[in-house]
Amino acid sequence: MKTLTCAQMGGKCDVKITGSTEDEMMANGMKHMEEAHPEMAADIKKMDRADPLMVAWAEKFKADYAAAPEM
Ligand SMILES: [Zn+2]
C-alpha cells in the first residue's frame, strides 16, 4: 500500500490518501475530494479526461505514485 497526501494529488490539505494500486488511490482521492473539497470534486468531474490539464495531472499522479514508498 502506498500513501500520498491530498496536496500531492492536486488537493489543498495534508490528509493522507492510501491505495494499493493507482486506480484505488485515485478512487480514494476522489472520495476524499467529495467529502472535504466538494467544489474541487465538482470541477474535476466536469473536466474531460482528454483535457490537457487532466492528462498532465494523470502523468504527475503516476510519477508521484511510482515514487511513493511502499508501506
Ligand atoms: Zn484534502
N, CA, C, O and the ligand as a Tripos MOL2 file, in Angstrom:
@<TRIPOS>MOLECULE
protein
  285   283    72     0     0
PROTEIN
NO_CHARGES

@<TRIPOS>ATOM
      1 N           0.8330   -1.2000    0.0000 N.3       1 MET1
      2 CA          0.0000    0.0000    0.0000 C.3       1 MET1
      3 C           0.8730    1.2580    0.0000 C.2       1 MET1
      4 O           1.8950    1.3120    0.6830 O.2       1 MET1
      5 N           0.4680    2.2460   -0.7560 N.am      2 LYS2
      6 CA          1.2250    3.4920   -0.8260 C.3       2 LYS2
      7 C           0.3850    4.6440   -0.2940 C.2       2 LYS2
      8 O          -0.8410    4.5600   -0.2280 O.2       2 LYS2
      9 N           1.0660    5.7190    0.0850 N.am      3 THR3
     10 CA          0.3880    6.8900    0.6330 C.3       3 THR3
     11 C           0.8490    8.1600   -0.0740 C.2       3 THR3
     12 O           2.0480    8.3860   -0.2390 O.2       3 THR3
     13 N          -0.1030    8.9790   -0.4880 N.am      4 LEU4
     14 CA          0.1940   10.3150   -0.9930 C.3       4 LEU4
     15 C          -0.6970   11.2670   -0.1970 C.2       4 LEU4
     16 O          -1.7290   10.8570    0.3340 O.2       4 LEU4
     17 N          -0.3000   12.5310   -0.1170 N.am      5 THR5
     18 CA         -1.1870   13.4740    0.5560 C.3       5 THR5
     19 C          -2.1550   14.0550   -0.4710 C.2       5 THR5
     20 O          -1.9300   14.0170   -1.6800 O.2       5 THR5
     21 N          -3.2370   14.5910    0.0730 N.am      6 CYS6
     22 CA         -4.2200   15.2780   -0.7630 C.3       6 CYS6
     23 C          -3.5160   16.3340   -1.6110 C.2       6 CYS6
     24 O          -3.7820   16.4450   -2.8080 O.2       6 CYS6
     25 N          -2.6090   17.1170   -0.9940 N.am      7 ALA7
     26 CA         -1.9060   18.1860   -1.7210 C.3       7 ALA7
     27 C          -1.0750   17.6230   -2.8760 C.2       7 ALA7
     28 O          -1.0120   18.2280   -3.9460 O.2       7 ALA7
     29 N          -0.4370   16.4670   -2.6650 N.am      8 GLN8
     30 CA          0.3610   15.8600   -3.7350 C.3       8 GLN8
     31 C          -0.5220   15.4550   -4.9080 C.2       8 GLN8
     32 O          -0.0720   15.4010   -6.0530 O.2       8 GLN8
     33 N          -1.7840   15.1720   -4.6040 N.am      9 MET9
     34 CA         -2.7170   14.7660   -5.6550 C.3       9 MET9
     35 C          -3.4600   15.9660   -6.2350 C.2       9 MET9
     36 O          -4.4510   15.8020   -6.9470 O.2       9 MET9
     37 N          -2.9860   17.1630   -5.9330 N.am     10 GLY10
     38 CA         -3.5990   18.3520   -6.5120 C.3      10 GLY10
     39 C          -4.6550   18.9810   -5.6300 C.2      10 GLY10
     40 O          -5.3100   19.9450   -6.0260 O.2      10 GLY10
     41 N          -4.8240   18.4370   -4.4280 N.am     11 GLY11
     42 CA         -5.8020   18.9930   -3.4930 C.3      11 GLY11
     43 C          -5.1950   20.0890   -2.6560 C.2      11 GLY11
     44 O          -4.1710   20.6690   -3.0180 O.2      11 GLY11
     45 N          -5.8320   20.3750   -1.5300 N.am     12 LYS12
     46 CA         -5.3280   21.5050   -0.7470 C.3      12 LYS12
     47 C          -5.2500   21.2290    0.7450 C.2      12 LYS12
     48 O          -5.3360   22.1670    1.5390 O.2      12 LYS12
     49 N          -5.0930   19.9850    1.1530 N.am     13 CYS13
     50 CA         -4.8340   19.7260    2.5660 C.3      13 CYS13
     51 C          -3.8400   18.5770    2.6690 C.2      13 CYS13
     52 O          -3.4400   17.9990    1.6590 O.2      13 CYS13
     53 N          -3.4460   18.2510    3.8960 N.am     14 ASP14
     54 CA         -2.4030   17.2460    4.0730 C.3      14 ASP14
     55 C          -2.9470   15.8870    4.4970 C.2      14 ASP14
     56 O          -2.2060   15.0570    5.0250 O.2      14 ASP14
     57 N          -4.2280   15.6570    4.2710 N.am     15 VAL15
     58 CA         -4.8090   14.3570    4.5920 C.3      15 VAL15
     59 C          -4.1250   13.2930    3.7380 C.2      15 VAL15
     60 O          -3.8670   13.5040    2.5530 O.2      15 VAL15
     61 N          -3.8380   12.1600    4.3490 N.am     16 LYS16
     62 CA         -3.1630   11.0900    3.6190 C.3      16 LYS16
     63 C          -4.1730   10.2410    2.8530 C.2      16 LYS16
     64 O          -5.2020    9.8320    3.3910 O.2      16 LYS16
     65 N          -3.8550    9.9900    1.5910 N.am     17 ILE17
     66 CA         -4.6830    9.1400    0.7360 C.3      17 ILE17
     67 C          -3.8890    7.8450    0.5170 C.2      17 ILE17
     68 O          -2.7110    7.8870    0.1630 O.2      17 ILE17
     69 N          -4.5300    6.7160    0.7260 N.am     18 THR18
     70 CA         -3.8200    5.4500    0.5420 C.3      18 THR18
     71 C          -4.4380    4.6520   -0.5980 C.2      18 THR18
     72 O          -5.5930    4.8590   -0.9710 O.2      18 THR18
     73 N          -3.6380    3.7300   -1.1460 N.am     19 GLY19
     74 CA         -4.1390    2.8540   -2.1920 C.3      19 GLY19
     75 C          -3.1010    1.8030   -2.5220 C.2      19 GLY19
     76 O          -1.8990    2.0470   -2.4160 O.2      19 GLY19
     77 N          -3.5710    0.6310   -2.9220 N.am     20 SER20
     78 CA         -2.6660   -0.4520   -3.2970 C.3      20 SER20
     79 C          -2.3620   -0.4230   -4.7840 C.2      20 SER20
     80 O          -1.4070   -1.0480   -5.2460 O.2      20 SER20
     81 N          -3.1870    0.3130   -5.5350 N.am     21 THR21
     82 CA         -2.9550    0.4670   -6.9750 C.3      21 THR21
     83 C          -3.2340    1.9300   -7.3290 C.2      21 THR21
     84 O          -3.8200    2.6700   -6.5390 O.2      21 THR21
     85 N          -2.8060    2.3330   -8.5230 N.am     22 GLU22
     86 CA         -3.0860    3.7040   -8.9720 C.3      22 GLU22
     87 C          -4.5920    3.9660   -8.9660 C.2      22 GLU22
     88 O          -5.0490    5.0150   -8.5130 O.2      22 GLU22
     89 N          -5.3580    2.9920   -9.4770 N.am     23 ASP23
     90 CA         -6.8020    3.1820   -9.5650 C.3      23 ASP23
     91 C          -7.4300    3.3460   -8.1910 C.2      23 ASP23
     92 O          -8.3100    4.1820   -7.9890 O.2      23 ASP23
     93 N          -6.9560    2.5200   -7.2360 N.am     24 GLU24
     94 CA         -7.5060    2.5910   -5.8930 C.3      24 GLU24
     95 C          -7.1720    3.9350   -5.2510 C.2      24 GLU24
     96 O          -8.0110    4.5490   -4.5920 O.2      24 GLU24
     97 N          -5.9430    4.3770   -5.4520 N.am     25 MET25
     98 CA         -5.5380    5.6670   -4.8960 C.3      25 MET25
     99 C          -6.3410    6.8020   -5.5190 C.2      25 MET25
    100 O          -6.7470    7.7370   -4.8290 O.2      25 MET25
    101 N          -6.5650    6.7150   -6.8160 N.am     26 MET26
    102 CA         -7.3420    7.7530   -7.4960 C.3      26 MET26
    103 C          -8.7860    7.7680   -6.9760 C.2      26 MET26
    104 O          -9.3690    8.8310   -6.7590 O.2      26 MET26
    105 N          -9.3470    6.5720   -6.7800 N.am     27 ALA27
    106 CA        -10.7240    6.4720   -6.2680 C.3      27 ALA27
    107 C         -10.8020    7.0100   -4.8400 C.2      27 ALA27
    108 O         -11.7460    7.7190   -4.4920 O.2      27 ALA27
    109 N          -9.8060    6.6690   -4.0120 N.am     28 ASN28
    110 CA         -9.8040    7.1630   -2.6360 C.3      28 ASN28
    111 C          -9.5990    8.6750   -2.5910 C.2      28 ASN28
    112 O         -10.1790    9.3690   -1.7550 O.2      28 ASN28
    113 N          -8.7620    9.1750   -3.5070 N.am     29 GLY29
    114 CA         -8.5350   10.6140   -3.5870 C.3      29 GLY29
    115 C          -9.8140   11.3390   -3.9600 C.2      29 GLY29
    116 O         -10.1320   12.3950   -3.4120 O.2      29 GLY29
    117 N         -10.5450   10.7540   -4.9050 N.am     30 MET30
    118 CA        -11.8020   11.3710   -5.3480 C.3      30 MET30
    119 C         -12.8200   11.3600   -4.2100 C.2      30 MET30
    120 O         -13.5540   12.3290   -4.0170 O.2      30 MET30
    121 N         -12.8590   10.2590   -3.4600 N.am     31 LYS31
    122 CA        -13.7880   10.1540   -2.3340 C.3      31 LYS31
    123 C         -13.4860   11.2500   -1.3060 C.2      31 LYS31
    124 O         -14.3890   11.9020   -0.7840 O.2      31 LYS31
    125 N         -12.1990   11.4300   -1.0340 N.am     32 HIS32
    126 CA        -11.7850   12.4770   -0.0920 C.3      32 HIS32
    127 C         -12.1630   13.8550   -0.6180 C.2      32 HIS32
    128 O         -12.6510   14.6980    0.1340 O.2      32 HIS32
    129 N         -11.9370   14.0850   -1.9120 N.am     33 MET33
    130 CA        -12.2890   15.3810   -2.5140 C.3      33 MET33
    131 C         -13.7760   15.6670   -2.3410 C.2      33 MET33
    132 O         -14.1770   16.7810   -2.0060 O.2      33 MET33
    133 N         -14.5840   14.6320   -2.5760 N.am     34 GLU34
    134 CA        -16.0360   14.8300   -2.4620 C.3      34 GLU34
    135 C         -16.4350   15.1930   -1.0360 C.2      34 GLU34
    136 O         -17.3470   15.9900   -0.8180 O.2      34 GLU34
    137 N         -15.7320   14.5900   -0.0580 N.am     35 GLU35
    138 CA        -16.0630   14.8590    1.3400 C.3      35 GLU35
    139 C         -15.4990   16.1840    1.8320 C.2      35 GLU35
    140 O         -16.1810   16.9440    2.5190 O.2      35 GLU35
    141 N         -14.2350   16.4560    1.4700 N.am     36 ALA36
    142 CA        -13.5400   17.6100    2.0530 C.3      36 ALA36
    143 C         -13.5250   18.8360    1.1460 C.2      36 ALA36
    144 O         -13.5470   19.9680    1.6280 O.2      36 ALA36
    145 N         -13.4860   18.6100   -0.1600 N.am     37 HIS37
    146 CA        -13.4030   19.7370   -1.1000 C.3      37 HIS37
    147 C         -14.4160   19.5290   -2.2290 C.2      37 HIS37
    148 O         -14.0380   19.3510   -3.3870 O.2      37 HIS37
    149 N         -15.7090   19.5540   -1.8780 N.am     38 PRO38
    150 CA        -16.7340   19.2390   -2.9010 C.3      38 PRO38
    151 C         -16.6790   20.1340   -4.1280 C.2      38 PRO38
    152 O         -17.0170   19.6990   -5.2290 O.2      38 PRO38
    153 N         -16.2510   21.4000   -3.9480 N.am     39 GLU39
    154 CA        -16.1980   22.2980   -5.1130 C.3      39 GLU39
    155 C         -15.0970   21.8610   -6.0760 C.2      39 GLU39
    156 O         -15.2450   21.9850   -7.2920 O.2      39 GLU39
    157 N         -13.9840   21.3470   -5.5270 N.am     40 MET40
    158 CA        -12.9180   20.8410   -6.4030 C.3      40 MET40
    159 C         -13.3750   19.5630   -7.1010 C.2      40 MET40
    160 O         -13.1060   19.3640   -8.2860 O.2      40 MET40
    161 N         -14.0690   18.6990   -6.3600 N.am     41 ALA41
    162 CA        -14.5630   17.4480   -6.9470 C.3      41 ALA41
    163 C         -15.5030   17.7510   -8.1050 C.2      41 ALA41
    164 O         -15.4600   17.0800   -9.1360 O.2      41 ALA41
    165 N         -16.3490   18.7600   -7.9370 N.am     42 ALA42
    166 CA        -17.3020   19.1210   -8.9890 C.3      42 ALA42
    167 C         -16.5570   19.6040  -10.2300 C.2      42 ALA42
    168 O         -16.9200   19.2570  -11.3540 O.2      42 ALA42
    169 N         -15.5020   20.4150  -10.0180 N.am     43 ASP43
    170 CA        -14.7090   20.9090  -11.1530 C.3      43 ASP43
    171 C         -14.0480   19.7570  -11.8960 C.2      43 ASP43
    172 O         -14.0280   19.7260  -13.1270 O.2      43 ASP43
    173 N         -13.5000   18.7990  -11.1250 N.am     44 ILE44
    174 CA        -12.8170   17.6630  -11.7490 C.3      44 ILE44
    175 C         -13.8010   16.8440  -12.5750 C.2      44 ILE44
    176 O         -13.4850   16.4150  -13.6840 O.2      44 ILE44
    177 N         -14.9890   16.6320  -12.0310 N.am     45 LYS45
    178 CA        -15.9870   15.8100  -12.7470 C.3      45 LYS45
    179 C         -16.4430   16.4550  -14.0450 C.2      45 LYS45
    180 O         -16.8520   15.7670  -14.9800 O.2      45 LYS45
    181 N         -16.3710   17.7860  -14.0970 N.am     46 LYS46
    182 CA        -16.7900   18.4960  -15.3040 C.3      46 LYS46
    183 C         -15.7440   18.3750  -16.4020 C.2      46 LYS46
    184 O         -16.0520   18.5430  -17.5820 O.2      46 LYS46
    185 N         -14.5000   18.0810  -16.0100 N.am     47 MET47
    186 CA        -13.4090   18.0600  -16.9860 C.3      47 MET47
    187 C         -13.3850   16.7660  -17.7860 C.2      47 MET47
    188 O         -13.7070   15.6860  -17.2910 O.2      47 MET47
    189 N         -12.9900   16.9240  -19.0490 N.am     48 ASP48
    190 CA        -12.8090   15.7860  -19.9330 C.3      48 ASP48
    191 C         -11.4870   15.1170  -19.5790 C.2      48 ASP48
    192 O         -10.4960   15.7890  -19.2940 O.2      48 ASP48
    193 N         -11.4820   13.7730  -19.6000 N.am     49 ARG49
    194 CA        -10.2260   13.0650  -19.3010 C.3      49 ARG49
    195 C          -9.1520   13.3540  -20.3330 C.2      49 ARG49
    196 O          -7.9640   13.1840  -20.0610 O.2      49 ARG49
    197 N          -9.5660   13.7940  -21.5250 N.am     50 ALA50
    198 CA         -8.6070   14.1040  -22.5900 C.3      50 ALA50
    199 C          -8.1250   15.5450  -22.5060 C.2      50 ALA50
    200 O          -7.2430   15.9490  -23.2640 O.2      50 ALA50
    201 N          -8.7000   16.3270  -21.5860 N.am     51 ASP51
    202 CA         -8.2650   17.7060  -21.3860 C.3      51 ASP51
    203 C          -6.7740   17.7130  -21.0390 C.2      51 ASP51
    204 O          -6.3320   16.9320  -20.1970 O.2      51 ASP51
    205 N          -5.9880   18.6000  -21.6910 N.am     52 PRO52
    206 CA         -4.5350   18.6240  -21.4110 C.3      52 PRO52
    207 C          -4.2120   18.7450  -19.9200 C.2      52 PRO52
    208 O          -3.2240   18.1790  -19.4510 O.2      52 PRO52
    209 N          -5.0410   19.4810  -19.1750 N.am     53 LEU53
    210 CA         -4.8140   19.6100  -17.7310 C.3      53 LEU53
    211 C          -4.9680   18.2670  -17.0300 C.2      53 LEU53
    212 O          -4.2030   17.9360  -16.1240 O.2      53 LEU53
    213 N          -5.9730   17.4940  -17.4610 N.am     54 MET54
    214 CA         -6.2060   16.1880  -16.8690 C.3      54 MET54
    215 C          -5.0860   15.2230  -17.2370 C.2      54 MET54
    216 O          -4.6330   14.4330  -16.4090 O.2      54 MET54
    217 N          -4.6440   15.3000  -18.5010 N.am     55 VAL55
    218 CA         -3.5660   14.4230  -18.9640 C.3      55 VAL55
    219 C          -2.2930   14.7310  -18.1700 C.2      55 VAL55
    220 O          -1.5860   13.8240  -17.7320 O.2      55 VAL55
    221 N          -2.0160   16.0300  -17.9930 N.am     56 ALA56
    222 CA         -0.8290   16.4330  -17.2360 C.3      56 ALA56
    223 C          -0.9620   15.9610  -15.7880 C.2      56 ALA56
    224 O           0.0090   15.5040  -15.1850 O.2      56 ALA56
    225 N          -2.1680   16.0750  -15.2390 N.am     57 TRP57
    226 CA         -2.3920   15.6360  -13.8600 C.3      57 TRP57
    227 C          -2.1390   14.1360  -13.7340 C.2      57 TRP57
    228 O          -1.4760   13.6790  -12.8030 O.2      57 TRP57
    229 N          -2.6790   13.3820  -14.6840 N.am     58 ALA58
    230 CA         -2.5440   11.9200  -14.6220 C.3      58 ALA58
    231 C          -1.0770   11.5070  -14.7070 C.2      58 ALA58
    232 O          -0.6500   10.5700  -14.0320 O.2      58 ALA58
    233 N          -0.3030   12.2160  -15.5470 N.am     59 GLU59
    234 CA          1.1160   11.8890  -15.6640 C.3      59 GLU59
    235 C           1.8520   12.1780  -14.3660 C.2      59 GLU59
    236 O           2.6910   11.3890  -13.9300 O.2      59 GLU59
    237 N           1.5340   13.3200  -13.7480 N.am     60 LYS60
    238 CA          2.1820   13.6800  -12.4930 C.3      60 LYS60
    239 C           1.7660   12.6850  -11.4000 C.2      60 LYS60
    240 O           2.5880   12.2520  -10.5910 O.2      60 LYS60
    241 N           0.4830   12.3350  -11.3940 N.am     61 PHE61
    242 CA         -0.0030   11.4010  -10.3840 C.3      61 PHE61
    243 C           0.7200   10.0590  -10.5090 C.2      61 PHE61
    244 O           1.1540    9.4900   -9.5080 O.2      61 PHE61
    245 N           0.8480    9.5580  -11.7350 N.am     62 LYS62
    246 CA          1.5140    8.2670  -11.9380 C.3      62 LYS62
    247 C           2.9600    8.3160  -11.4710 C.2      62 LYS62
    248 O           3.4580    7.3640  -10.8690 O.2      62 LYS62
    249 N           3.6430    9.4460  -11.7540 N.am     63 ALA63
    250 CA          5.0380    9.5920  -11.3270 C.3      63 ALA63
    251 C           5.1110    9.6530   -9.7980 C.2      63 ALA63
    252 O           5.9760    9.0240   -9.1880 O.2      63 ALA63
    253 N           4.1940   10.4160   -9.1820 N.am     64 ASP64
    254 CA          4.1850   10.5340   -7.7160 C.3      64 ASP64
    255 C           3.8450    9.1940   -7.0790 C.2      64 ASP64
    256 O           4.4170    8.8240   -6.0540 O.2      64 ASP64
    257 N           2.9110    8.4690   -7.6910 N.am     65 TYR65
    258 CA          2.5240    7.1720   -7.1470 C.3      65 TYR65
    259 C           3.7170    6.2160   -7.2200 C.2      65 TYR65
    260 O           4.0120    5.4980   -6.2650 O.2      65 TYR65
    261 N           4.3980    6.2210   -8.3700 N.am     66 ALA66
    262 CA          5.5560    5.3280   -8.5450 C.3      66 ALA66
    263 C           6.6630    5.6740   -7.5510 C.2      66 ALA66
    264 O           7.3720    4.7880   -7.0730 O.2      66 ALA66
    265 N           6.8100    6.9720   -7.2380 N.am     67 ALA67
    266 CA          7.8880    7.4090   -6.3410 C.3      67 ALA67
    267 C           7.5470    7.2100   -4.8730 C.2      67 ALA67
    268 O           8.4430    7.1930   -4.0300 O.2      67 ALA67
    269 N           6.2630    7.0610   -4.5540 N.am     68 ALA68
    270 CA          5.8590    6.9150   -3.1500 C.3      68 ALA68
    271 C           6.3660    5.5760   -2.6050 C.2      68 ALA68
    272 O           6.2790    4.5530   -3.2830 O.2      68 ALA68
    273 N           6.8980    5.5910   -1.3690 N.am     69 PRO69
    274 CA          7.4030    4.3350   -0.8110 C.3      69 PRO69
    275 C           6.2750    3.3470   -0.4930 C.2      69 PRO69
    276 O           5.1810    3.7410   -0.0870 O.2      69 PRO69
    277 N           6.5560    2.0890   -0.6820 N.am     70 GLU70
    278 CA          5.5960    1.0310   -0.3530 C.3      70 GLU70
    279 C           5.5410    0.9200    1.1750 C.2      70 GLU70
    280 O           6.5780    0.8630    1.8350 O.2      70 GLU70
    281 N           4.3320    0.8900    1.7280 N.am     71 MET71
    282 CA          4.2040    0.8310    3.2010 C.3      71 MET71
    283 C           4.1170   -0.6110    3.6800 C.2      71 MET71
    284 O           4.0060   -0.8560    4.8810 O.2      71 MET71
    285 ZN         -7.9120   17.3390    1.0540 Zn       72 ZN72
@<TRIPOS>BOND
     1     1     2 1
     2     2     3 1
     3     3     4 2
     4     3     5 am
     5     5     6 1
     6     6     7 1
     7     7     8 2
     8     7     9 am
     9     9    10 1
    10    10    11 1
    11    11    12 2
    12    11    13 am
    13    13    14 1
    14    14    15 1
    15    15    16 2
    16    15    17 am
    17    17    18 1
    18    18    19 1
    19    19    20 2
    20    19    21 am
    21    21    22 1
    22    22    23 1
    23    23    24 2
    24    23    25 am
    25    25    26 1
    26    26    27 1
    27    27    28 2
    28    27    29 am
    29    29    30 1
    30    30    31 1
    31    31    32 2
    32    31    33 am
    33    33    34 1
    34    34    35 1
    35    35    36 2
    36    35    37 am
    37    37    38 1
    38    38    39 1
    39    39    40 2
    40    39    41 am
    41    41    42 1
    42    42    43 1
    43    43    44 2
    44    43    45 am
    45    45    46 1
    46    46    47 1
    47    47    48 2
    48    47    49 am
    49    49    50 1
    50    50    51 1
    51    51    52 2
    52    51    53 am
    53    53    54 1
    54    54    55 1
    55    55    56 2
    56    55    57 am
    57    57    58 1
    58    58    59 1
    59    59    60 2
    60    59    61 am
    61    61    62 1
    62    62    63 1
    63    63    64 2
    64    63    65 am
    65    65    66 1
    66    66    67 1
    67    67    68 2
    68    67    69 am
    69    69    70 1
    70    70    71 1
    71    71    72 2
    72    71    73 am
    73    73    74 1
    74    74    75 1
    75    75    76 2
    76    75    77 am
    77    77    78 1
    78    78    79 1
    79    79    80 2
    80    79    81 am
    81    81    82 1
    82    82    83 1
    83    83    84 2
    84    83    85 am
    85    85    86 1
    86    86    87 1
    87    87    88 2
    88    87    89 am
    89    89    90 1
    90    90    91 1
    91    91    92 2
    92    91    93 am
    93    93    94 1
    94    94    95 1
    95    95    96 2
    96    95    97 am
    97    97    98 1
    98    98    99 1
    99    99   100 2
   100    99   101 am
   101   101   102 1
   102   102   103 1
   103   103   104 2
   104   103   105 am
   105   105   106 1
   106   106   107 1
   107   107   108 2
   108   107   109 am
   109   109   110 1
   110   110   111 1
   111   111   112 2
   112   111   113 am
   113   113   114 1
   114   114   115 1
   115   115   116 2
   116   115   117 am
   117   117   118 1
   118   118   119 1
   119   119   120 2
   120   119   121 am
   121   121   122 1
   122   122   123 1
   123   123   124 2
   124   123   125 am
   125   125   126 1
   126   126   127 1
   127   127   128 2
   128   127   129 am
   129   129   130 1
   130   130   131 1
   131   131   132 2
   132   131   133 am
   133   133   134 1
   134   134   135 1
   135   135   136 2
   136   135   137 am
   137   137   138 1
   138   138   139 1
   139   139   140 2
   140   139   141 am
   141   141   142 1
   142   142   143 1
   143   143   144 2
   144   143   145 am
   145   145   146 1
   146   146   147 1
   147   147   148 2
   148   147   149 am
   149   149   150 1
   150   150   151 1
   151   151   152 2
   152   151   153 am
   153   153   154 1
   154   154   155 1
   155   155   156 2
   156   155   157 am
   157   157   158 1
   158   158   159 1
   159   159   160 2
   160   159   161 am
   161   161   162 1
   162   162   163 1
   163   163   164 2
   164   163   165 am
   165   165   166 1
   166   166   167 1
   167   167   168 2
   168   167   169 am
   169   169   170 1
   170   170   171 1
   171   171   172 2
   172   171   173 am
   173   173   174 1
   174   174   175 1
   175   175   176 2
   176   175   177 am
   177   177   178 1
   178   178   179 1
   179   179   180 2
   180   179   181 am
   181   181   182 1
   182   182   183 1
   183   183   184 2
   184   183   185 am
   185   185   186 1
   186   186   187 1
   187   187   188 2
   188   187   189 am
   189   189   190 1
   190   190   191 1
   191   191   192 2
   192   191   193 am
   193   193   194 1
   194   194   195 1
   195   195   196 2
   196   195   197 am
   197   197   198 1
   198   198   199 1
   199   199   200 2
   200   199   201 am
   201   201   202 1
   202   202   203 1
   203   203   204 2
   204   203   205 am
   205   205   206 1
   206   206   207 1
   207   207   208 2
   208   207   209 am
   209   209   210 1
   210   210   211 1
   211   211   212 2
   212   211   213 am
   213   213   214 1
   214   214   215 1
   215   215   216 2
   216   215   217 am
   217   217   218 1
   218   218   219 1
   219   219   220 2
   220   219   221 am
   221   221   222 1
   222   222   223 1
   223   223   224 2
   224   223   225 am
   225   225   226 1
   226   226   227 1
   227   227   228 2
   228   227   229 am
   229   229   230 1
   230   230   231 1
   231   231   232 2
   232   231   233 am
   233   233   234 1
   234   234   235 1
   235   235   236 2
   236   235   237 am
   237   237   238 1
   238   238   239 1
   239   239   240 2
   240   239   241 am
   241   241   242 1
   242   242   243 1
   243   243   244 2
   244   243   245 am
   245   245   246 1
   246   246   247 1
   247   247   248 2
   248   247   249 am
   249   249   250 1
   250   250   251 1
   251   251   252 2
   252   251   253 am
   253   253   254 1
   254   254   255 1
   255   255   256 2
   256   255   257 am
   257   257   258 1
   258   258   259 1
   259   259   260 2
   260   259   261 am
   261   261   262 1
   262   262   263 1
   263   263   264 2
   264   263   265 am
   265   265   266 1
   266   266   267 1
   267   267   268 2
   268   267   269 am
   269   269   270 1
   270   270   271 1
   271   271   272 2
   272   271   273 am
   273   273   274 1
   274   274   275 1
   275   275   276 2
   276   275   277 am
   277   277   278 1
   278   278   279 1
   279   279   280 2
   280   279   281 am
   281   281   282 1
   282   282   283 1
   283   283   284 2
@<TRIPOS>SUBSTRUCTURE
     1 MET1         2 RESIDUE 1 A MET
     2 LYS2         6 RESIDUE 1 A LYS
     3 THR3        10 RESIDUE 1 A THR
     4 LEU4        14 RESIDUE 1 A LEU
     5 THR5        18 RESIDUE 1 A THR
     6 CYS6        22 RESIDUE 1 A CYS
     7 ALA7        26 RESIDUE 1 A ALA
     8 GLN8        30 RESIDUE 1 A GLN
     9 MET9        34 RESIDUE 1 A MET
    10 GLY10       38 RESIDUE 1 A GLY
    11 GLY11       42 RESIDUE 1 A GLY
    12 LYS12       46 RESIDUE 1 A LYS
    13 CYS13       50 RESIDUE 1 A CYS
    14 ASP14       54 RESIDUE 1 A ASP
    15 VAL15       58 RESIDUE 1 A VAL
    16 LYS16       62 RESIDUE 1 A LYS
    17 ILE17       66 RESIDUE 1 A ILE
    18 THR18       70 RESIDUE 1 A THR
    19 GLY19       74 RESIDUE 1 A GLY
    20 SER20       78 RESIDUE 1 A SER
    21 THR21       82 RESIDUE 1 A THR
    22 GLU22       86 RESIDUE 1 A GLU
    23 ASP23       90 RESIDUE 1 A ASP
    24 GLU24       94 RESIDUE 1 A GLU
    25 MET25       98 RESIDUE 1 A MET
    26 MET26      102 RESIDUE 1 A MET
    27 ALA27      106 RESIDUE 1 A ALA
    28 ASN28      110 RESIDUE 1 A ASN
    29 GLY29      114 RESIDUE 1 A GLY
    30 MET30      118 RESIDUE 1 A MET
    31 LYS31      122 RESIDUE 1 A LYS
    32 HIS32      126 RESIDUE 1 A HIS
    33 MET33      130 RESIDUE 1 A MET
    34 GLU34      134 RESIDUE 1 A GLU
    35 GLU35      138 RESIDUE 1 A GLU
    36 ALA36      142 RESIDUE 1 A ALA
    37 HIS37      146 RESIDUE 1 A HIS
    38 PRO38      150 RESIDUE 1 A PRO
    39 GLU39      154 RESIDUE 1 A GLU
    40 MET40      158 RESIDUE 1 A MET
    41 ALA41      162 RESIDUE 1 A ALA
    42 ALA42      166 RESIDUE 1 A ALA
    43 ASP43      170 RESIDUE 1 A ASP
    44 ILE44      174 RESIDUE 1 A ILE
    45 LYS45      178 RESIDUE 1 A LYS
    46 LYS46      182 RESIDUE 1 A LYS
    47 MET47      186 RESIDUE 1 A MET
    48 ASP48      190 RESIDUE 1 A ASP
    49 ARG49      194 RESIDUE 1 A ARG
    50 ALA50      198 RESIDUE 1 A ALA
    51 ASP51      202 RESIDUE 1 A ASP
    52 PRO52      206 RESIDUE 1 A PRO
    53 LEU53      210 RESIDUE 1 A LEU
    54 MET54      214 RESIDUE 1 A MET
    55 VAL55      218 RESIDUE 1 A VAL
    56 ALA56      222 RESIDUE 1 A ALA
    57 TRP57      226 RESIDUE 1 A TRP
    58 ALA58      230 RESIDUE 1 A ALA
    59 GLU59      234 RESIDUE 1 A GLU
    60 LYS60      238 RESIDUE 1 A LYS
    61 PHE61      242 RESIDUE 1 A PHE
    62 LYS62      246 RESIDUE 1 A LYS
    63 ALA63      250 RESIDUE 1 A ALA
    64 ASP64      254 RESIDUE 1 A ASP
    65 TYR65      258 RESIDUE 1 A TYR
    66 ALA66      262 RESIDUE 1 A ALA
    67 ALA67      266 RESIDUE 1 A ALA
    68 ALA68      270 RESIDUE 1 A ALA
    69 PRO69      274 RESIDUE 1 A PRO
    70 GLU70      278 RESIDUE 1 A GLU
    71 MET71      282 RESIDUE 1 A MET
    72 ZN72       285 GROUP 0 **** ****
